[in-house]
Amino acid sequence: MRPQDVPILLKIIAKGGVAWMNKTLAEELFISPAEISESLHRSVVAGLINADKKKVHRQTLLEFIEYGLHVVFPVTPGGFVNGLFTAHSHAFMQKHFRSDFPYVWPDPKGVNRGLAVEPLYKEMAKAAQLDEVFYKLAALVEVARVGKTREFKIAMEEIKIIFRQHEPSH
């Protein structure tokens, strides 16, 4: 797996069953179409998406986020930078927690200031600003990488709710 594989799967879930093409995902995530294709292939091999590359295996992805993400893609917050709030600093998590040290995905055009959290891929902040559901999911997933136990439990519960709300209807 590569770090961008998780956000690609989150974006598919955020679409809520709306038909999509690799080209559309590439445009919306600022990732090349070739990398989208390679990522989906890796996700099939990992058992995170079905063979036709359209249905995310949500339970398997949840288990990876919960038990593997922080091991495979660890992150240590860096210095203060401008960026987009993430992890426990996302608006949803702020309803539950207050922190003296907000976390942000670095973005030179960002209006928020906080400790830099290297995103799972370079353009995550840019893509998050275009899709509220994707942004919330991606920020909650960051809690798995940097959060404490209490924050993590709340984030995982909300991720499960979003996964259910955006289940494709067939």
C-alpha positions in Angstrom: 0.0 0.0 0.0 0.9 3.6 -0.5 -0.4 6.5 1.7 -2.7 7.9 -1.0 -4.6 4.6 -1.2 -6.6 5.4 1.9 -7.8 8.9 0.8 -8.8 7.4 -2.6 -11.0 4.9 -0.9 -12.4 7.6 1.4 -13.3 9.7 -1.7 -15.2 6.7 -3.2 -17.1 6.3 0.0 -17.8 10.1 0.2 -19.4 9.9 -3.2 -22.1 7.8 -1.6 -22.7 5.4 -4.5 -22.6 8.1 -7.2 -21.1 6.7 -10.4 -17.5 7.8 -10.9 -14.6 7.2 -13.3 -10.9 7.1 -12.5 -10.5 10.4 -14.4 -13.1 12.1 -12.1 -11.3 10.8 -9.0 -8.0 12.0 -10.4 -9.4 15.5 -11.0 -11.1 15.8 -7.6 -8.1 14.4 -5.7 -5.3 16.1 -7.7 -3.8 12.7 -8.3 -2.8 11.4 -11.8 -5.3 8.9 -13.5 -2.4 6.4 -13.7 -1.9 6.6 -9.9 -5.6 6.2 -9.3 -5.6 3.0 -11.4 -2.5 1.7 -9.6 -3.9 2.5 -6.2 -7.2 0.7 -7.0 -5.3 -2.3 -8.1 -3.3 -2.3 -4.8 -6.6 -2.0 -2.9 -8.0 -5.0 -4.7 -4.9 -7.0 -3.8 -5.2 -5.8 -0.2 -8.9 -6.8 0.0 -10.0 -3.2 0.5 -12.1 -2.9 -2.7 -13.9 -5.5 -4.8 -12.5 -6.9 -8.1 -14.4 -4.5 -10.3 -12.9 -1.7 -8.2 -16.3 0.0 -7.5 -17.3 -1.3 -4.0 -15.1 -0.5 -1.0 -15.0 -3.2 1.6 -15.9 -0.8 4.4 -15.4 -3.2 7.3 -11.9 -4.1 6.1 -11.0 -0.5 5.6 -12.3 0.4 9.1 -10.2 -2.4 10.6 -7.1 -1.1 8.7 -7.8 2.5 9.9 -8.3 1.3 13.5 -5.4 -1.1 13.8 -2.9 -0.6 11.0 -2.9 3.0 9.8 -0.8 4.5 12.6 1.7 1.6 12.3 2.0 1.7 8.5 1.8 5.5 8.0 2.9 7.1 11.3 3.2 10.9 11.6 4.7 13.2 14.2 3.4 16.7 14.2 6.0 19.3 13.1 6.4 23.1 13.7 3.7 25.8 13.3 2.5 26.5 9.8 -0.5 27.8 8.0 -2.9 25.2 6.7 -6.3 23.5 6.9 -7.5 22.1 10.3 -7.2 18.3 10.6 -7.4 15.5 13.2 -8.8 16.8 16.6 -8.8 20.4 15.2 -11.5 19.6 12.5 -14.8 21.4 13.3 -16.5 18.1 14.2 -13.8 17.1 16.7 -13.7 20.6 18.2 -17.3 20.0 19.5 -15.8 17.3 21.7 -12.2 18.6 22.4 -10.3 21.8 22.9 -6.6 21.9 22.3 -3.9 24.6 22.8 -2.1 23.2 19.8 -4.2 22.7 16.7 -3.2 20.4 13.9 -3.2 21.5 10.3 -2.3 20.0 6.9 0.2 22.5 5.6 -1.1 24.8 3.0 0.6 28.1 2.2 -2.8 29.6 1.4 -4.3 28.2 4.6 -5.9 30.7 7.1 -5.5 28.4 10.1 -2.2 28.2 12.1 -1.2 25.0 13.9 1.3 22.1 14.1 2.0 20.6 10.7 0.6 17.1 10.2 2.0 15.6 7.0 -1.0 14.4 5.1 -1.3 11.0 3.5 -0.6 12.6 0.2 0.6 16.0 -1.0 -2.7 17.5 -2.3 -5.0 16.3 0.5 -5.8 19.8 1.9 -6.6 21.1 -1.6 -8.9 18.1 -2.3 -10.5 18.4 1.1 -11.6 22.0 0.4 -13.7 20.8 -2.5 -15.7 18.1 -0.7 -17.0 18.5 2.8 -17.7 14.8 3.4 -14.2 13.8 2.1 -12.7 16.5 4.3 -14.4 15.2 7.4 -13.5 11.6 6.7 -9.9 12.4 6.0 -9.5 14.6 9.1 -11.1 11.9 11.3 -8.8 9.3 9.8 -5.9 11.6 10.8 -7.0 11.1 14.4 -5.9 7.5 14.0 -2.4 8.7 13.2 -2.0 11.4 15.8 -4.9 11.2 18.3 -5.2 10.0 21.9 -7.4 7.2 22.9 -10.5 9.3 23.8 -10.2 11.3 20.6 -9.7 8.1 18.6 -12.8 6.4 19.9 -15.0 9.4 19.0 -13.4 9.7 15.5 -13.9 6.0 14.8 -17.6 6.1 15.8 -18.1 9.1 13.5 -16.3 7.4 10.6 -18.6 4.3 11.0 -21.6 6.6 10.9 -20.4 8.3 7.7 -19.7 5.0 6.1 -23.2 3.8 6.8 -24.8 7.1 5.7 -22.9 7.0 2.4 -23.6 3.3 1.6 -24.6 2.9 -2.0 -28.2 1.8 -2.5 -28.6 -1.0 -4.9 
